Amino acid sequence: MTRLVLFSQTAQLDNFPLEAGDRLVPLNDAAIDDLEKRGLVHRMADLPDLGPLQAESLSEAFETAKAILAALDGDLSWRKILCYKRYDLRPMALKNLFFALEDVARVYRLAMIVRAAHPGSQAILLDDDPVIRRAVGLPDSRALLAVPLQMRQRMQPILRFGRDRWQMMRAKQDRLAAEASNVRPVIVFLDAPHRARLMARTLALLAEHYPIHNARLYDWSWPADLSFFPADTYAWNAYPLLGSAARIARHVLASRAGTRLEAFDIPGRAWLPPHLLWMLRYDDIQRYANMIEALEGLARAQHPALWITLEDLFAFGKCAAAVGEKYGIPTLNVQHGIIGAYPYRTGVDVVGTFAAFGEASRQTLIERGADPARIVVTGPVRYDDILELKPDREAMLREEHLDPVRPVILFASQPTRRLITPAVKRLALRALLEGAGQIGVQVIIKTHPLEDDPVLDEVLAEFDQHVPIVREQLYEWLLISDIMATISSTVVYEAAMAERPALVLEWSGNSDVAGYREQGIAHLPESPEQTGDAIRRLLADESVRAAMLAQQRAFVQHHLAGNDGKASERLAVLARRLIEEGT
């Protein structure tokens, strides 16, 4: 009998006695990569293409999250706990359920496909995690760990509660006394310096008539090189309401909402994480309530004329819009990422007034259930600077010890998450460096602000090439490059705005996330080995370059509201309109 040995980490194989006929089933990309390093790929079972599998898993996770909420809606206790102070918490819960299921859905689908391909085989799972055991369809035999696990789970809501109270106390001590102003401020919720850069021009225009307050989501400093600075800065939770701790405790801890999955008619519940509903009740709902209390306190203390958020996908933006609606504060939600092919970007993400990149995003959201009246096309503010920059190509390249005479490819890197696995990233970078090296083209890498994985360093160590890594000035580097290459980053949008030829290096079978290839604004080599030929054509074939340029200009018009550099101005006009209307 064939044994299928399933595992998440190759280290789990160290103490497992493999037999001659065993087939190895790594459950994630990192484990597959480690098998290659160990020379055990020949023992690996035939796996489906992970790219399409991941895309299908995202869809399944989102549909399952919706089914769970529908099942909970039939339970009186869950209906009560999913409504806090008359705020509907279901839109927030939908996304957190999805986030909790996306990785599990991939493991489930992978295990089911492999086991179906080997009927009659024995499945052996080396993971102890009960979430993984359920996902692959095996019973959890870890009875000895049941009690410690339950104790940890029961302590979690109390620890979460204490952490939230402590953070509010610290924020309250650090807050600045801005209540004395007679002019209602515009409050913007930002979580990092690069978001401040995106919004700086719009905020500067609004600052002519309204004080701008930065209610920061994390502890960070406003970039010192920006010409605009907010009138006030404080933590988003600096104004807690009296009695909020007791209200949250009563709502969450006194609820009778059950957390056993078996008690609900949920399709396919056998593969769901065993503590999914526990986490929703004691962690997520407690967090939503904490956000609502803090935002209500902020609304009462500052009486803002408007608040602006870039968190359209996550719970915070939805809580902000809900509180704003109750207190008569218009919410301007600014699109900051791709919508297109991601199934979990739906009408539920359109809260307040949604400032969309272009007509394409607007139509997609309307088709997915959004209210058309809530969506206004302003264009992506992040691209306004592209038209004004005049970088010195020779100086920038010489500073990085590159030859200004030779062609340069900018590789816009991405963090490893969701559809971008370490193997996908590794293959893309290797193909680019090998292809560029074949024809003597230089490469420079621009990292993503959230990138923290070791793939870049690991791959660069394999090549005897000088490849600088830069962390700032994306647009300057884009403008001085001859080609922009990436896996699937929205920098393809920037390349279209800057009218630079674009390569996408993605061969895992993932869907064309934003329609780059379909729209003709980026070229995908037929195989990694043909990347050098693709680079050569984009550099030397004028007909290829002209065809892509025409497609880029059409794309910019439909998807990015045109290439006029006035998105920030349109966003400011929309913000002033919302303030005047008070809705």
N, C-alpha and C positions, 0 to 999 in steps of 0.2 A: 504493500500500500504506500502510495506517495504521501509524504508528509509536507504540508505547507507551513513553513516557519515564518510567522509574521512578527515584525518588530519595528520600533520607532528609532532605535539607536543601535548602531552596529556593536557597541560595547556589550550589549545584551547577549551577543553571540559568544563572548569570551568563555563563559562558564556553561555553555550549552553543548552537549555532545551531538554534533551533527552526524547523520548517517549518510551513506553514499547516495541514496536516491532523494534526499531532501531538496526541496525547491524553496529558495529564499524569497520572501515577499516584504521588501522595505515599504513602510507606510508613508514615507515622506521623501522629499527631494534630497534632503541632507543625508539620509540613510543610503539612498541610491548612490550618491556621490562617494560616500565612505566605502561602499562595496567596490567601486571602481579602484579606489586607492589600495584596498586590501587584495585586489586581484580575484574577487569572488563573483564577478559579473556573470561568468559562465554558469553559476549555480542559481542564478536569479530566475524566477518564474517569468513568463511572458506577461508584461504589464501593458495596460492600455495607455494611449497617449495622455500624458498628464495635463497638457494644455486644455483640450476639450473637456476632460474629466473635471478640471477645476471650474471651468465655466458652467458646466452642468450642475456641479455641486453648489455653486452660488445660487443658482435658480432654485434648486431643491431646498436649500436652507431657507430662502426667503419665503417660498410657498409653505414650508412647514411652520415657520414662525407665524404666518397668517392663520394657519389651521389651529395652532395652539391657542392663539388669542380668541378665535371663534369658539373653541371648546370652553375656555375659561369664562366667556361671556354668559354661558348658561349656568354658572354657579354664582349664587347671590353673594357669598363672601368675597369672591374674586372681583365681582362687579364693584363692590364697595371699596376694596383696597386699591383698585385701579382708577379710583376717583379721589383725589386729594383736594380738599377745600373747593370742591366743584370743578377742579381742573381734570380734564380727561387725560389719563396717563397712558392710554393705549398706543398713541403714535410713538411715544418714547420707548415703550416696552417692545414694540414691533422690531425696531432696529437693534435693540440689545439682544433680543432673542436670536435675531439673524446673526449678529456678530458671535454669539455663543455657539452657533450651529455650523458656521461656514467650514471650519476645519474638520469637525466631526463628520459632516456630510461627505467630505472628500474621502476620509478613511473608510466610511461605510460603503460608498460606491466602489472604491478600489477593492476592498475585501470581497464584496459580493461578486464582482466581475471575475476576480481570480479564482474564487471558490467554484463559481459556475463553470469555469473552463477546466476544472479538475474534479469532476464528479466522483464521489466515493473516496476522496482523499481525506486525510486527517489534518485538521487545522490546529496548530499550536501557536499560542500567542505568548511572547516573552514579556510583554508589558504588564505591570501591576495596576496601572491606572484603570479604575472601573469605567471611566468614560470610554476609553479605547476598547475595553472588553465588550461593552454593550454595542459599540459601533461595528465591531467585526462579527457580532452574533454569537459570542461565547459567554457562558455564565460566569459570574464573578464568584470565585472560590476563596476569596480572601476574608474569611469569616473573622480571623483574629484582628484584622484592622478595622472592623466595622465600628466598634465602640470608640476608638480614638478619632475616627473620621467623623462620627456623629458629634462628639464633643467639640471638635474643631469647627464644625458647621454651626453648632449652637452658639459658640463664642463669637462667630464672625459678625452678626448684626450688632452686638454690643461693642466690639472693637471698631466697627465702621462708625457707629454712633459717636463714640468717644473721639475718633479722629476728626469727624466733621465739626464737632463742638470746639475742639482745640484749634482747628484751622480758622474758624470764625472768630474765636477770641483773639488770635494773633492778628488777623486782618483788621479787627476793630481797633486794636491798639495802634496800628500803622496808618489808619485812614487820615486823610487831610480834611480840615474843617472848611468845606466849600459850601455849606448850607446857606451862608449869609447872602449869596448872590441873588439878585432879583431877576436875572435872566436865566430862563430854563436851559440847561445844557443839552448838548447832543452827546450821548454816551456810546462809545464804541467798545465792543468786547473783542479783544485781540489776545492771541496766545503766544506770540513769538515776534522777534524783531522783523522777520521777513514779511509778516502780515502788516506791520506798521509801514513798511516801505510800499506795499501794494496800495494802501489806503491814504498815504500822506497827501497826495495832490487833492483828492476829494475833500479830505478833512480840512486842508488849508483854505479851500474855497468856502466851506461852511463856517470856518472860524471867523470870517469877516462879520458875521451876524450872531453867532452863537458860540459860547465857550465849549470847547471840546474836552470831554473827560475820557480818559483811557481806563476802563474797568478791566484790568488785566486778569486773565484766567490763570496764569502761572507767574512765578517770580522772575521777571525779566526786565531789562532796561531799554528805554527808547533809544534807537540808534542816534549816536551823537552827530553823525554827518548829515542828518536830515535838516533842512531849513525850517521845517514846521515842527513845533512841539506842543503837546496838549496843555491846556490850562491847568489840568489837575489829573493826578494818577492815583489810583487806589485799587485794592483787590476787589473783585466782583462781589465777594461775600463780606464786605466790611461793615454792613449795616444790618445785622441780624435783628429780627423782631423779638420783642419780649414774649416769652412763652413758647418759642418755636421748638425748642428741644422737647418739651413735654408733649406738644401736639404730634411731632413726628414719632415719638416713642409710643404714644397711644395708638396712632394709626397703624404702625407696622407691627409692633410687638403684641398688641391686643387683638389683632385680626384672627379670625377663625379660618382663613383661607388655607385649604389643604395643599400640600406640596408633593403628594405621591402621584407620579405620572399615571399609575394604574387606575386611579380614581376618575380619569377623564377619557372621553372618547376621542383620542388623538390618533389620526392615521399614521401608521409606521412608528408608533412610540417605542417599539422595541430597541431602536438604535439611538434614542435620545439620551443625553447625559443624565444620569440618575438624580442629580441634584439641581437640574435646570430650573424647576419651579421654586426651589428653596432660594437659589441665587436671585431669581426675579423678585421674590417677595422681600427678602431680608437685605439684599445689597442694592439692586437696581431701584426698586420703589423707594427705599429709604434715601437714595441719592437724588431721585427726582424731587422728593419732598423737600430735601435740603436746598436744592436749587431754587425751588419755588419760594420758600421762606426767605432766602437771601435776596432774591430778585424783588420780592415784594418790599423788603426793607429798603433796598436801593431806590425803588420807585417812590416810596414815601419820603425818603430823606432828600432826594435830589430833584424830584418832580421834573424829570427829563422831558424835553420836547420831542425827542426821537431817540431810539437806540438802534445801533447797527451791529449786525453779527455776520460772520463768515462761516458759522457752524450750521449749515442747512441740513447736513446729513445726521448729526448726532443729537443727543437729547437736550443739550444746553440751548441750542437755538430754538427748539420747540418749546421749551419752558419759558424762554425769554419772550417769545411771541405770545404765548398764552397769558403771561402776567401783563404784558403790554396791553393786550386787548382788554383785560379787566380794568386796568388803571388809565385807559385812554391814551396810552403811549404808542404811537405808530412804530412798527418794527420793520426795518429795511434789511432784508436777508440777501447777501451778495454771493452769487455763484462763484465757486473757487475751484471746481474740478470738473472732470468729464461726466456727462450724463449718459449720452448715447447708448452703448450696448450693455451697460450695467443694469441688470434687472431690478436691483434693489433701490435704484434711484427713481422714485415714483412721485405721484401727486402728494403723498403724505409729507414729503420734504418741503413742499411749498407752504411756508408759514409766514404770516405777515405779508409784506410785499416783496416779491422775489425779483432781483435784478439779474437778468439772464445774459449770457454771453452773446447770443444771437437768436435769430428766428428759428434755427434748427432745434436748439435746446428748448425754446418755448413750445414748439409744436410737439416735441417728444413728451414733455411733462403734461401737456394738455391731453394727449392720447392716453397717458397713464393716470388720468383722473384728477389733474390739477384744475383749479378754478382759473379760467383765462384772465379774469379781471385782476388776479393777483400777480401776474407775470408781466414785467416790463423789460423790453430789450434795451440795455444800455451799452453793452459791449464789455469786454474784459479790461478792467482798469490797469491790470498789470502790464499791458502791452503799450500803453501810451508813450512810455519813455523810449521805445525802440526808434521812433521816427526822429527823435531829437538828438540822439547820441551820435557823436562823430569820433569814434575811437581811433587812436594812432596805431595802425597795424604793425608797423615796423618796430615801434618802441615796445609794444606789448609782447611781441614774439621774441625779440632779442632779450627781454627781461627773463623769459622762460627758457633761454638758450635754444631757441628755434630759429630756423632760417626763413626770413621774410620772403625770399624768392620762391621757395617751394610751397606747394599746396598744403593746406591744413584742414584736418577733419576735427570738428568738435564732437566728442561723445558725451551726450547728456545722460549721466548715469541715474539710476533709480534705486531706492531701497528694496530689499527683498521682502515682499509681502503679497498676499493674494495671488494674482496671476504671474507675478515676477518671482520665480523661485531661484535659489542659488544656481541651479544647473542652467536655467534659461539665461541668467545674467552672465554666467561663465562662458557659455557657448557664444553669446553675442560678442563679448569682448575679445575672445580668442579669434573669432572670425574677422573682426575688424582689424586687429593688430596684424594678423597674418596677411589679410588682403591689402592693407595699407603698406606693409613692408615689402610686398611683392613689386609694387610700382613706385616705391620711394616717396610715399605721402606721409606727412607728419600727423601725429594724433595728440590731442590734448583732451583731458578728461575734466568735466565739470561735475562735481558731486551734488547730490540732492541735499537740502538742509536737514532732512531726517535720516540720512544714510549713515548706518553704523555697523554694517556687516563687513567681514574681512575679504570678500570676493575680489575687490579691486587689487588689493595688495598681493593676494595669492596668484592671480593671473599675471600681473605685471612682473612678478618674480620669475615667470617662465620665459620671458622675452628679453632679448638683449637690445632693447630700444629705449631711447630717451622719451618718456611719455610724462609730461608734467600733469599734476593734479591740482586744480584750482577750486576754490570754494566760494568765491565771490564773482561779481561782474558777469553774470550769465549773458546779458544782452551784448555787452562789449565783445565778449569772446565769440558770440554768435555772428556779430556783424563783421568781424575780421576773418571768419572762417570761410572756406570754400564749399564745404559740405557739413551738414549737421547729421549725426547718427545717434540713434537711441534704440531702446527696445520698444516701448510704447508710450513714452512720456508725452505730456501735453506740450513739450518744447517743440513738437512738430507744428503746433499752432504758431509758436513764435517764429519758427523757420518760414512758415507761410507768410507771416506778417513782414518778416525781414527779406523775403524773396530769396531764400537760400535753399538749394536742393537738399532733400532729406532722404535718409536711409532708415528703414526700420529693420531691426535684426532680431526677428522673432520666428523661430521655426518649430515651436512646440505644438502648434495646432490651435492656439488660442484664437478666439474670434477677433475680427478686426475692430478692436475696442471702440475707436472713435471714427471709424470709416476712413482712416488715412489712405489705405490702399484703394478702397472702393472709390474714393473721391479723387484719387490720382495725385495727392499732395505728398506722397512718400513712396519710395520704391523698396520692395523686399526682394533681395537676391533669391534665386530659386533654391539655393542651398548655401550653407556656410562657405563651401569651397569656391563659390562663384562671387564672393563679396568683392574680391579684387577687380574682377571684370565690371561689376556694377559701379564701383568707384571710378574706374577709368571712363565709363560711358558718361557718368554725371559730370565729370571734369571736361571731357573733350568733345562729346557729341552735342552740338548746338541744337539739333532737332529734339533730342531728349530733354535738354534743359528748357527749351522754349515750351514744350508740351506741359511739363510740370509747372512752369511759371503761370501759364494760362489757367491751369486747374487751381493753383494756389490762390490766385486773385479771385476766382469765382467762389472758392471755399471761404475766404475771408469775408466776402460780402454777405454770404448766407449764414455762416456760423459765428462770425465775430463782429457783426455790425459794421463792416467796412473798415478800411485802413486809414482812418482820419485822425487818430491820436486824441480823440475827444471823449473817450469813454468816461474819464474822471469827471469831466464837466457835465455830461448827461446824468451821471450818478448823483452829482451835487444838486442838479436841477430837480431830479426825482425826490431827493431827500427834502429839499425846501418845499416842494409841493405837498408831501406827506405831512410836514409840520404845519403848513397852512390849513390843510384839510383836517388835521387832527385825527387821522384814521390810519 
